[in-house]
Amino acid sequence: GENVEQHPSTLSVQEGDSAVIKCTYSDSASNYFPWYKQELGKGPQLIIDIRSNVGEKKDQRIAVTLNKTAKHFSLHITETQPEDSAVYFCAASTAGGADGLTFGKGTHLIIQP
Amino acid sequence: DTEVTQTPKHLVMGMTNKKSLKCEQHMGHRAMYWYKQKAKKPPELMFVYSYEKLSINESVPSRFSPECPNSSLLNLHLHALQPEDSALYLCASSQDPDSPLHFGNGTRLTVT
């Protein structure tokens, strides 16, 4: 089955700086890669996703890049703000989630004021 | 606020109790999911309903029993749980099996 590795487990950055979280996956058949943000006491919230026919996608301060050859994808957050503090999960699946998402172990992002 | 609604938000039950978790969405989504999340861990898939039919059962113990009465509702029936079943139970839905998943805020379950 699919295995998703995520690094780092904890990331502390100064407010206004950029944050980068990296994931690798094992199954070359995976073609869908979402990123979720989970705040304390809440469920995961989809913040951005990318499919394997695209190399990069951007939405305001958030961007995701995908390297299919190397089987890795990354989340980039620019101009970080205190409200970006949360746990971020990457995930991978085939068929857009019908077989279930395989999640990475999560990154606790801390924005230092 | 999420458009996937889960009730109750918190549940405490004994090992001999029978209880049910409920999930509702009115986005017209045709796929619904149950995930289990332990503290400081990622969500783990339990069940997938696609067009109201159970399509994946990830070898979850029989003390967890899913039910999908219609395309908007998803239940998880609980019976004879163990303390290690204490976790956050998350419901999610997607427009179809190829679309992104949207999660509810979960039910925090404690088994005593």
Chai-1 contact restraints between the chains, C-beta under 6 A:
chainA,res_idxA,chainB,res_idxB,connection_type,confidence,min_distance_angstrom,max_distance_angstrom,comment,restraint_id
A,P34,B,P100,contact,1.0,0.0,6.0,A-B,restraint_1
A,K42,B,N105,contact,1.0,0.0,6.0,A-B,restraint_2
A,G43,B,L90,contact,1.0,0.0,6.0,A-B,restraint_3
A,G43,B,F103,contact,1.0,0.0,6.0,A-B,restraint_4
A,G43,B,G104,contact,1.0,0.0,6.0,A-B,restraint_5
A,G43,B,N105,contact,1.0,0.0,6.0,A-B,restraint_6
A,G43,B,G106,contact,1.0,0.0,6.0,A-B,restraint_7
A,P44,B,F103,contact,1.0,0.0,6.0,A-B,restraint_8
A,L46,B,P100,contact,1.0,0.0,6.0,A-B,restraint_9
A,D49,B,P100,contact,1.0,0.0,6.0,A-B,restraint_10
A,F89,B,P42,contact,1.0,0.0,6.0,A-B,restraint_11
A,A95,B,P97,contact,1.0,0.0,6.0,A-B,restraint_12
A,A95,B,D98,contact,1.0,0.0,6.0,A-B,restraint_13
A,G96,B,D98,contact,1.0,0.0,6.0,A-B,restraint_14
A,G96,B,S99,contact,1.0,0.0,6.0,A-B,restraint_15
A,G97,B,S94,contact,1.0,0.0,6.0,A-B,restraint_16
A,G97,B,L101,contact,1.0,0.0,6.0,A-B,restraint_17
A,A98,B,P97,contact,1.0,0.0,6.0,A-B,restraint_18
A,G100,B,L45,contact,1.0,0.0,6.0,A-B,restraint_19
A,F103,B,P42,contact,1.0,0.0,6.0,A-B,restraint_20
A,F103,B,P43,contact,1.0,0.0,6.0,A-B,restraint_21
A,K105,B,P42,contact,1.0,0.0,6.0,A-B,restraint_22
A,G106,B,P42,contact,1.0,0.0,6.0,A-B,restraint_23
